[in-house]
Amino acid sequence: VQLQAFGGGLVHTGDSLRLSCAASGRMFRNYHMGWFRQAPGKEREFVVAINRSGGTRYADSVKGRFTISRDNAKNTVLLQMNSLKPEDTAVYYCAATNSVVYYRPSDYVYWGQGTQVTVSS
């Protein structure tokens, strides 16, 4: 599976962005998909995941503000980010796995190249 993330940019506090992750390869529907982010000087952290059945799990820091969805027909995962805060500033990565556990970076095998999200105050 090859992944490519799009949609990052520079926004202001309170603005919205939508990130897209396009996947190539067959059997996309069999993978759990996740978004992670990494700020300068910090470790990569879990943001949200959607499993192959459509179930979701969010980091507490983004609950109520971010929404993940997937379109298996288009091999795409979307991350709608609302009410953005400066602390959301990071490089965002999409990832894919068929691991039983899928909430840690180490659970993921396939990674996209990352897209920068910068939220100014």
LUMMARMI-135122 format. One line per 5 residues: number of its first residue (from 0); their letters; for each residue x, y, z of C-alpha. Coordinates in steps of 0.02 Angstrom, whole numbers, plus 32768, in hexadecimal, padded with zeros to 4 digits. Layout:
<atoms>
NUM = A = X,Y,Z ~ ... $
</atoms>
This chain:
<atoms>
0 = VQLQA = 8000,8000,8000 ~ 8042,80AB,7FD1 ~ 7FFB,8142,8029 ~ 7FFD,81FA,7FFF ~ 7FBB,8282,8070 $
5 = FGGGL = 7F77,8328,8034 ~ 7F24,83C2,8078 ~ 7F98,8411,80F6 ~ 7FB3,84CA,8101 ~ 7FBF,8566,816A $
10 = VHTGD = 7F21,8599,81C5 ~ 7EED,8601,825A ~ 7EA9,85C9,8301 ~ 7DF7,858F,82EF ~ 7E04,8569,8236 $
15 = SLRLS = 7DE6,84C2,81E3 ~ 7E4B,8453,8170 ~ 7E28,83B0,811B ~ 7EB3,8334,80FF ~ 7EA7,82AA,807F $
20 = CAASG = 7F07,8209,8073 ~ 7F06,81AF,7FCD ~ 7F36,80F8,7FCC ~ 7F6F,8090,7F3A ~ 7F6E,7FD6,7F33 $
25 = RMFRN = 7EEA,7F54,7F46 ~ 7E8A,7F22,7FE0 ~ 7E85,7FD0,802D ~ 7DE6,7F9F,8086 ~ 7E46,7F1D,80E8 $
30 = YHMGW = 7EB4,7F9C,813E ~ 7E9C,8001,81DB ~ 7ECC,80B5,81B6 ~ 7F16,8133,822D ~ 7F4F,81E5,8237 $
35 = FRQAP = 7FE4,8215,829F ~ 803D,82B9,82B8 ~ 80EA,82F0,82E9 ~ 8118,839C,8327 ~ 81CC,83DA,8327 $
40 = GKERE = 822E,838B,83B4 ~ 81A1,8316,83E4 ~ 817A,8261,83C5 ~ 80FB,822B,8345 ~ 8052,8220,8398 $
45 = FVVAI = 7FAD,81CC,8373 ~ 7F21,823C,8337 ~ 7E96,81CC,82F9 ~ 7E77,8122,82AB ~ 7DEB,80D2,8248 $
50 = NRSGG = 7DE5,8017,823E ~ 7DB3,7FAE,81AA ~ 7D00,7FA7,81ED ~ 7CF3,8063,81FF ~ 7D0A,806B,82BA $
55 = TRYAD = 7D6D,8101,82F6 ~ 7DDA,8134,8387 ~ 7E19,81E4,83AB ~ 7EA0,822B,8417 ~ 7E55,828F,84A5 $
60 = SVKGR = 7EA8,832D,8464 ~ 7E43,832A,83C3 ~ 7D9D,82DF,83F9 ~ 7D0B,8349,83C3 ~ 7D76,83AC,8349 $
65 = FTISR = 7DBA,832C,82CE ~ 7D59,82AD,8269 ~ 7DA1,821C,8206 ~ 7D47,81C4,817A ~ 7D72,814A,80F1 $
70 = DNAKN = 7D33,8128,8043 ~ 7D65,8078,8012 ~ 7D26,8091,7F60 ~ 7DA2,8120,7F49 ~ 7E2E,80DA,7FB6 $
75 = TVLLQ = 7E2B,817A,801A ~ 7E2E,81AD,80D0 ~ 7DFA,825C,8103 ~ 7E21,82BD,81A0 ~ 7DB2,8352,81BF $
80 = MNSLK = 7E03,83C5,823D ~ 7D9A,844F,828A ~ 7DBD,84CF,8311 ~ 7E76,84C0,82F4 ~ 7EED,84F7,837D $
85 = PEDTA = 7FA5,8527,8377 ~ 7FCD,8484,83D2 ~ 7F8A,8426,833A ~ 8020,8464,82D8 ~ 8081,83CE,8299 $
90 = VYYCA = 80A8,8362,8204 ~ 8015,82EE,81ED ~ 802E,823E,81AC ~ 7FB2,81BE,8171 ~ 7FDA,8107,818B $
95 = ATNSV = 7F93,805C,8169 ~ 7F9B,7FB7,81C4 ~ 7F43,7F12,81D7 ~ 7F86,7EFA,8287 ~ 7F0C,7EC7,830E $
100 = VYYRP = 7F40,7F62,8371 ~ 7F45,8004,8310 ~ 7F58,8096,8388 ~ 8015,80A4,838F ~ 8092,80D9,830A $
105 = SDYVY = 80E9,8031,831E ~ 8049,7FD8,82EB ~ 8050,8023,823C ~ 80AF,7FDE,81A8 ~ 8087,8058,811D $
110 = WGQGT = 809F,8114,812B ~ 807E,81A9,80BD ~ 80F8,8237,80A8 ~ 80A5,82B1,811E ~ 8053,835A,8106 $
115 = QVTVS = 8078,83F5,816D ~ 7FEE,8446,81D1 ~ 8017,84ED,8222 ~ 7F9B,8548,8290 ~ 7FC6,85FA,82BC $
120 = S = 7F82,864F,8356 $
</atoms>
